[in-house]
Amino acid sequence: MLDLVVLGGRVQGLRHDRGLTLQQLADAASVSVSMLSSVERGQKAPTVVVLARIADGLGVPLADLVAQGRRVVVRRAADQDTVDEPGGWRRTILTPVVPGVNFEWIRTTLPPGCDAGEFPAYAPGSHEFVAVESGSLRLTLGGQAVHLDAGDSAYFAADVVHGYANPGSTPCSYHVAALVMRPRGAGGHQVTGRDRRP
């Protein structure tokens, strides 16, 4: 038996992760906004055709959308998103997408002397953990600089402006584990590493 509330939460989580409004997903899926809203609230059992359209609109297989009770979600190395950013730095998103889970684990490499820039304060309740694998990292939090070397790690509440830079003469590789909360009333868009976090 398909749990409509679980299904609705999965659809809504995937939509939020993609930064889509109800109208945008409805347009992409060729379903009405009222139908989509009812599905997300667990109030209506969609037909297989409607579910297939929603899955297409979200860019996921139908089987993944309706799967119940999955305990393990694997993201193979070949499927991980690696993005080469301006300035020569590279980030790889290690975690699979899990609807409704606002956690990401990202590996980043900054070339010597690279400053990845500043990133906005996230919603209250957001957290980041940083672990430096090699090289040195200058972590800036609300104007305060913290220097980390290989093997060092740090935690910070991510509701402040923060920046990452490599002041050294060798590449710096580090990991960021982030729990980013969605701001209330901001259209449900979650700022994630898929957007740009280093």
Rosetta blueprint (number, residue, H / E / L):
1 M L
2 L L
3 D L
4 L H
5 V H
6 V H
7 L H
8 G H
9 G H
10 R H
11 V H
12 Q H
13 G H
14 L H
15 R H
16 H H
17 D H
18 R L
19 G L
20 L L
21 T L
22 L H
23 Q H
24 Q H
25 L H
26 A H
27 D H
28 A H
29 A H
30 S L
31 V L
32 S L
33 V H
34 S H
35 M H
36 L H
37 S H
38 S H
39 V H
40 E H
41 R L
42 G L
43 Q L
44 K L
45 A L
46 P L
47 T L
48 V H
49 V H
50 V H
51 L H
52 A H
53 R H
54 I H
55 A H
56 D H
57 G H
58 L H
59 G L
60 V L
61 P L
62 L H
63 A H
64 D H
65 L H
66 V H
67 A L
68 Q L
69 G L
70 R L
71 R L
72 V L
73 V L
74 V L
75 R L
76 R L
77 A H
78 A H
79 D H
80 Q L
81 D E
82 T E
83 V E
84 D E
85 E L
86 P L
87 G L
88 G L
89 W L
90 R E
91 R E
92 T E
93 I E
94 L L
95 T L
96 P L
97 V L
98 V L
99 P L
100 G L
101 V L
102 N L
103 F E
104 E E
105 W E
106 I E
107 R E
108 T E
109 T E
110 L E
111 P L
112 P L
113 G L
114 C L
115 D E
116 A E
117 G E
118 E E
119 F E
120 P L
121 A L
122 Y L
123 A L
124 P L
125 G L
126 S L
127 H E
128 E E
129 F E
130 V E
131 A E
132 V E
133 E E
134 S E
135 G L
136 S E
137 L E
138 R E
139 L E
140 T E
141 L E
142 G L
143 G L
144 Q E
145 A E
146 V E
147 H E
148 L E
149 D E
150 A L
151 G L
152 D L
153 S E
154 A E
155 Y E
156 F E
157 A E
158 A L
159 D L
160 V L
161 V L
162 H E
163 G E
164 Y E
165 A E
166 N L
167 P L
168 G L
169 S L
170 T L
171 P L
172 C E
173 S E
174 Y E
175 H E
176 V E
177 A E
178 A E
179 L E
180 V L
181 M L
182 R L
183 P L
184 R L
185 G L
186 A L
187 G L
188 G L
189 H L
190 Q L
191 V L
192 T L
193 G L
194 R L
195 D L
196 R L
197 R L
198 P L
